[in-house]
Amino acid sequence: MAKAQTPPARLTRRAEFLRLAARGKKIVKQGFVLQAANDGQAEVLRVGYTATKKVGNAVTRNRAKRRLREAVRLLLAGQSLPGVELVLIARRETGEVEFSRLRQNLAKALNEALA
């Protein structure tokens, strides 16, 4: 049986999100906005997820964040990227974009951010 992949650590505090917004690199792709920083403050890869009310009602926002979390889990679980912090911001189309396209866009955005 395959071993379950554990997701990366989470960003949870508002101050962490604001710090990344101020100092991080911003990359816009279909389905999300990625803010990334590699400043070495964190010992492990940490990821935060957010969706504003512009995305839709609570059900729509939660679905968008679940899709982003799963895409990150599949792409980054088990990878060691110390010092890297990411914030994924859902957009209106996050819930409707084909999941394989969402994963491809995330991989491209990460390559740009970490290059």
ROSE-4610 file (N, C-alpha, C; in Angstrom, 1 decimal, always signed):
// ROSE-4610
residu = [M/M/M/A/A/A/K/K/K/A/A/A/Q/Q/Q/T/T/T/P/P/P/P/P/P/A/A/A/R/R/R/L/L/L/T/T/T/R/R/R/R/R/R/A/A/A/E/E/E/F/F/F/L/L/L/R/R/R/L/L/L/A/A/A/A/A/A/R/R/R/G/G/G/K/K/K/K/K/K/I/I/I/V/V/V/K/K/K/Q/Q/Q/G/G/G/F/F/F/V/V/V/L/L/L/Q/Q/Q/A/A/A/A/A/A/N/N/N/D/D/D/G/G/G/Q/Q/Q/A/A/A/E/E/E/V/V/V/L/L/L/R/R/R/V/V/V/G/G/G/Y/Y/Y/T/T/T/A/A/A/T/T/T/K/K/K/K/K/K/V/V/V/G/G/G/N/N/N/A/A/A/V/V/V/T/T/T/R/R/R/N/N/N/R/R/R/A/A/A/K/K/K/R/R/R/R/R/R/L/L/L/R/R/R/E/E/E/A/A/A/V/V/V/R/R/R/L/L/L/L/L/L/L/L/L/A/A/A/G/G/G/Q/Q/Q/S/S/S/L/L/L/P/P/P/G/G/G/V/V/V/E/E/E/L/L/L/V/V/V/L/L/L/I/I/I/A/A/A/R/R/R/R/R/R/E/E/E/T/T/T/G/G/G/E/E/E/V/V/V/E/E/E/F/F/F/S/S/S/R/R/R/L/L/L/R/R/R/Q/Q/Q/N/N/N/L/L/L/A/A/A/K/K/K/A/A/A/L/L/L/N/N/N/E/E/E/A/A/A/L/L/L/A/A/A]
num = [1/1/1/2/2/2/3/3/3/4/4/4/5/5/5/6/6/6/7/7/7/8/8/8/9/9/9/10/10/10/11/11/11/12/12/12/13/13/13/14/14/14/15/15/15/16/16/16/17/17/17/18/18/18/19/19/19/20/20/20/21/21/21/22/22/22/23/23/23/24/24/24/25/25/25/26/26/26/27/27/27/28/28/28/29/29/29/30/30/30/31/31/31/32/32/32/33/33/33/34/34/34/35/35/35/36/36/36/37/37/37/38/38/38/39/39/39/40/40/40/41/41/41/42/42/42/43/43/43/44/44/44/45/45/45/46/46/46/47/47/47/48/48/48/49/49/49/50/50/50/51/51/51/52/52/52/53/53/53/54/54/54/55/55/55/56/56/56/57/57/57/58/58/58/59/59/59/60/60/60/61/61/61/62/62/62/63/63/63/64/64/64/65/65/65/66/66/66/67/67/67/68/68/68/69/69/69/70/70/70/71/71/71/72/72/72/73/73/73/74/74/74/75/75/75/76/76/76/77/77/77/78/78/78/79/79/79/80/80/80/81/81/81/82/82/82/83/83/83/84/84/84/85/85/85/86/86/86/87/87/87/88/88/88/89/89/89/90/90/90/91/91/91/92/92/92/93/93/93/94/94/94/95/95/95/96/96/96/97/97/97/98/98/98/99/99/99/100/100/100/101/101/101/102/102/102/103/103/103/104/104/104/105/105/105/106/106/106/107/107/107/108/108/108/109/109/109/110/110/110/111/111/111/112/112/112/113/113/113/114/114/114/115/115/115]
x = [+0.8/+0.0/+0.9/+0.5/+1.3/+1.2/+2.3/+2.4/+1.7/+0.9/+0.2/+1.2/+1.0/+1.9/+1.4/+2.3/+1.8/+2.0/+1.0/+1.1/+2.1/+2.6/+3.6/+3.0/+3.8/+3.4/+2.6/+1.7/+0.8/+1.3/+1.0/+1.0/-0.4/-0.4/-1.8/-2.0/-1.0/-1.1/-1.2/-2.0/-2.2/-0.9/-0.1/+1.2/+2.1/+2.0/+2.9/+2.4/+1.1/+0.5/+0.9/+0.8/+1.2/+2.7/+3.5/+5.0/+5.3/+4.6/+4.9/+4.3/+3.2/+2.6/+3.6/+4.2/+5.1/+6.5/+7.0/+8.4/+8.5/+7.4/+7.5/+7.3/+7.7/+7.5/+6.1/+5.4/+4.0/+4.0/+3.3/+3.1/+1.6/+1.1/-0.3/-0.5/-1.3/-1.6/-3.1/-3.6/-5.0/-5.4/-6.3/-6.8/-6.2/-5.1/-4.6/-3.5/-3.2/-2.0/-1.1/+0.2/+1.2/+2.1/+2.3/+3.2/+4.3/+5.6/+6.6/+7.8/+8.4/+9.6/+10.5/+11.8/+12.8/+13.8/+13.4/+14.3/+15.0/+14.7/+15.4/+14.9/+13.8/+13.3/+12.7/+12.1/+11.4/+12.4/+12.3/+13.2/+12.6/+11.3/+10.7/+9.8/+9.4/+8.4/+7.1/+6.6/+5.3/+4.4/+3.1/+2.2/+1.0/+0.4/-0.8/-1.8/-3.1/-4.1/-5.2/-5.7/-6.7/-7.6/-8.8/-9.8/-10.7/-10.8/-11.6/-13.0/-13.9/-15.3/-15.6/-14.7/-14.9/-15.0/-14.4/-14.4/-15.8/-16.6/-17.9/-18.3/-19.4/-19.9/-18.9/-19.2/-18.3/-18.1/-19.1/-18.9/-17.9/-18.1/-17.2/-15.7/-15.6/-14.3/-13.6/-14.3/-13.7/-13.3/-14.2/-13.8/-12.6/-12.5/-11.3/-10.0/-10.1/-8.9/-8.6/-9.6/-9.4/-8.6/-9.0/-8.4/-6.9/-6.7/-5.3/-4.5/-5.0/-4.3/-3.9/-4.9/-4.6/-3.5/-3.6/-2.6/-1.2/-1.1/+0.2/+0.6/-0.3/+0.1/+0.7/+0.0/+0.5/+1.8/+2.0/+3.2/+4.4/+4.2/+5.3/+5.5/+4.6/+4.7/+6.0/+6.7/+7.9/+9.1/+8.9/+10.1/+10.6/+11.9/+12.5/+13.0/+12.2/+12.6/+12.7/+13.7/+13.9/+13.9/+13.2/+13.2/+12.2/+11.5/+10.5/+9.2/+8.5/+7.2/+6.3/+5.1/+4.2/+2.9/+2.2/+0.8/+0.1/-1.0/-1.8/-3.1/-3.5/-4.7/-5.6/-6.8/-7.8/-8.4/-8.8/-9.5/-10.8/-11.6/-13.0/-13.0/-12.0/-12.0/-11.4/-10.9/-10.2/-11.1/-12.3/-13.2/-13.6/-13.5/-13.9/-12.8/-11.5/-10.4/-10.2/-9.9/-9.6/-8.4/-8.6/-7.6/-6.2/-6.1/-4.8/-4.1/-4.9/-4.4/-4.0/-4.7/-4.4/-3.0/-2.8/-1.5/-0.4/-0.6/+0.4/+0.8/-0.2/+0.0/+0.8/+0.5/+1.2/+2.6/+2.9/+4.3/+5.1/+4.4/+5.1/+5.4/+4.4/+4.6/+5.7/+5.7/+6.8/+8.2/+8.3/+9.6/+10.0/+9.0/+9.4/+9.8/+9.0/+9.3/+10.6/+11.0/+12.2/+13.4/+13.2/+14.4/+15.3]
y = [-1.2/+0.0/+1.2/+2.3/+3.5/+4.3/+4.9/+5.7/+7.1/+7.5/+8.8/+9.9/+10.9/+12.1/+13.1/+13.6/+14.6/+16.0/+16.9/+18.2/+19.1/+20.1/+21.0/+21.8/+22.3/+23.1/+24.3/+24.9/+26.0/+27.3/+28.4/+29.7/+30.0/+30.5/+30.7/+32.1/+32.9/+34.2/+35.3/+36.3/+37.4/+38.1/+38.3/+39.0/+38.2/+36.9/+36.1/+36.4/+36.4/+36.7/+38.1/+39.1/+40.5/+40.6/+39.9/+39.9/+39.4/+38.3/+37.7/+38.7/+39.3/+40.2/+41.4/+41.9/+43.0/+42.7/+41.5/+41.2/+40.1/+39.4/+38.2/+38.5/+37.6/+37.7/+37.3/+38.1/+37.8/+37.3/+36.1/+35.5/+35.2/+35.7/+35.5/+34.4/+33.4/+32.4/+32.2/+31.5/+31.2/+30.3/+30.8/+30.0/+30.4/+31.2/+31.6/+32.7/+33.3/+34.2/+33.6/+33.5/+33.0/+34.1/+34.1/+35.0/+34.1/+34.3/+33.4/+34.2/+33.7/+34.3/+33.2/+33.4/+32.5/+33.2/+33.6/+34.5/+33.7/+32.4/+31.6/+31.7/+32.4/+32.5/+31.2/+30.5/+29.2/+28.1/+27.1/+25.9/+24.9/+25.0/+24.1/+24.9/+24.2/+24.8/+25.1/+26.3/+26.6/+27.3/+26.9/+27.4/+27.9/+29.0/+29.6/+29.7/+29.7/+29.7/+30.8/+31.5/+32.5/+32.7/+33.1/+33.4/+34.5/+35.6/+36.8/+36.5/+37.4/+37.3/+37.5/+38.1/+38.3/+36.9/+35.9/+34.6/+34.0/+34.3/+33.8/+33.5/+32.8/+32.5/+31.5/+31.2/+30.4/+29.0/+28.4/+27.1/+27.2/+28.2/+28.4/+28.7/+29.5/+29.9/+28.6/+27.8/+26.6/+25.6/+25.5/+24.5/+25.0/+26.3/+26.8/+26.5/+26.7/+26.5/+25.0/+24.2/+22.7/+22.3/+22.8/+22.4/+22.9/+24.1/+24.6/+23.7/+23.4/+22.6/+21.2/+20.6/+19.3/+19.4/+20.4/+20.6/+20.8/+21.6/+21.7/+20.4/+19.7/+18.4/+17.5/+17.4/+16.4/+16.9/+18.2/+18.7/+18.8/+19.2/+19.5/+18.5/+17.6/+16.8/+16.0/+16.0/+15.2/+16.0/+17.2/+17.9/+18.8/+18.9/+19.8/+21.1/+22.1/+23.4/+24.4/+24.3/+25.1/+26.6/+27.4/+28.8/+29.3/+28.5/+28.9/+29.0/+30.2/+30.4/+30.8/+30.2/+30.5/+30.9/+31.8/+32.1/+31.9/+31.1/+31.0/+31.7/+32.6/+33.4/+32.9/+32.4/+31.9/+33.0/+32.7/+33.6/+33.1/+33.9/+33.4/+32.1/+31.9/+30.7/+29.5/+29.6/+28.5/+27.3/+27.4/+26.3/+25.6/+26.3/+25.8/+25.3/+25.8/+25.4/+23.9/+23.3/+21.8/+21.6/+20.5/+20.3/+20.1/+19.4/+19.1/+20.5/+21.4/+22.7/+23.5/+23.4/+24.1/+23.6/+22.3/+21.7/+22.1/+22.2/+22.6/+24.1/+24.9/+26.3/+26.5/+25.7/+25.8/+25.4/+24.3/+23.9/+25.0/+25.6/+26.7/+27.9/+28.3/+29.4/+29.1/+27.9/+27.6/+27.6/+27.1/+27.2/+28.7/+29.6/+31.0/+31.6/+31.2/+31.8/+31.4/+30.1/+29.6/+29.7/+30.2/+30.3/+31.5]
z = [+0.0/+0.0/+0.0/-0.7/-0.9/+0.4/+0.8/+2.0/+1.7/+2.6/+2.4/+2.5/+1.7/+1.7/+2.6/+3.5/+4.4/+3.7/+4.0/+3.3/+4.0/+3.4/+4.0/+5.2/+6.0/+7.2/+6.7/+7.6/+7.2/+7.8/+7.0/+7.6/+8.1/+9.3/+9.9/+10.4/+10.7/+11.3/+10.2/+10.5/+9.5/+9.3/+10.3/+10.1/+9.2/+9.1/+8.2/+6.8/+6.6/+5.2/+4.8/+5.7/+5.3/+5.0/+5.8/+5.5/+4.1/+3.8/+2.4/+1.3/+1.6/+0.6/+0.4/+1.4/+1.3/+0.7/+1.0/+0.6/-0.5/-0.7/-1.6/-3.0/-3.8/-5.3/-5.6/-6.5/-6.8/-8.3/-8.4/-9.7/-9.9/-11.0/-11.3/-12.4/-12.1/-13.1/-13.1/-14.1/-14.2/-13.0/-12.2/-11.1/-9.7/-9.7/-8.4/-8.5/-7.4/-7.3/-6.3/-6.7/-5.8/-5.3/-4.0/-3.3/-2.7/-3.0/-2.6/-2.0/-0.9/-0.4/+0.0/-0.2/+0.2/+1.0/+2.2/+3.0/+4.2/+4.2/+5.2/+6.6/+6.9/+8.3/+8.8/+7.9/+8.4/+8.1/+9.0/+8.9/+7.8/+7.6/+6.6/+5.7/+4.6/+3.6/+4.4/+4.2/+4.8/+3.7/+3.8/+2.8/+3.4/+2.9/+3.4/+2.3/+2.6/+1.6/+2.0/+1.0/+1.3/+0.1/+0.4/-0.6/-0.1/-0.9/-0.4/-0.8/-0.3/-0.6/-2.1/-2.8/-4.3/-5.0/-4.4/-5.0/-5.0/-4.0/-3.9/-2.4/-2.2/-0.9/-0.2/+1.1/+1.9/+1.3/+0.7/+0.0/-1.1/-1.9/-3.1/-2.6/-1.6/-1.1/-0.5/+0.2/+0.8/-0.2/-1.3/-2.4/-3.1/-3.3/-4.0/-3.1/-1.8/-1.0/-0.9/-0.9/-0.8/-2.1/-3.2/-4.5/-4.5/-4.0/-3.9/-3.0/-1.8/-0.8/-1.5/-2.2/-2.8/-3.9/-4.7/-5.7/-5.1/-4.0/-3.3/-2.7/-2.1/-1.5/-2.5/-3.7/-4.7/-5.3/-5.4/-6.0/-5.1/-3.8/-2.9/-1.7/-1.5/-0.3/-0.4/+0.8/+0.8/+0.4/-0.3/-0.7/+0.4/+0.5/+1.5/+0.8/+1.1/+0.6/+1.8/+2.6/+3.8/+3.5/+4.3/+4.2/+3.2/+2.5/+1.4/+2.1/+1.8/+2.3/+1.1/+1.0/-0.1/+0.4/-0.3/-0.1/-1.4/-1.4/-2.6/-2.4/-3.3/-3.2/-4.3/-3.9/-4.8/-5.6/-6.8/-7.7/-8.1/-8.7/-9.1/-9.8/-10.7/-11.6/-10.9/-9.7/-9.1/-9.0/-8.7/-8.5/-9.8/-10.9/-12.2/-13.1/-12.9/-13.7/-13.6/-14.7/-14.7/-13.7/-12.9/-11.8/-12.4/-13.5/-14.1/-14.6/-15.1/-15.5/-14.3/-13.2/-11.9/-11.4/-11.5/-11.1/-12.0/-13.3/-14.2/-14.0/-13.8/-13.5/-12.2/-11.2/-9.9/-10.1/-10.8/-11.1/-11.8/-12.8/-13.5/-12.6/-11.8/-10.9/-9.9/-9.4/-8.4/-9.0/-10.3/-11.0/-11.1/-11.5/-11.6/-10.3/-9.2/-7.9/-7.3/-7.5/-6.9/-7.8/-9.0/-9.9/-9.5]
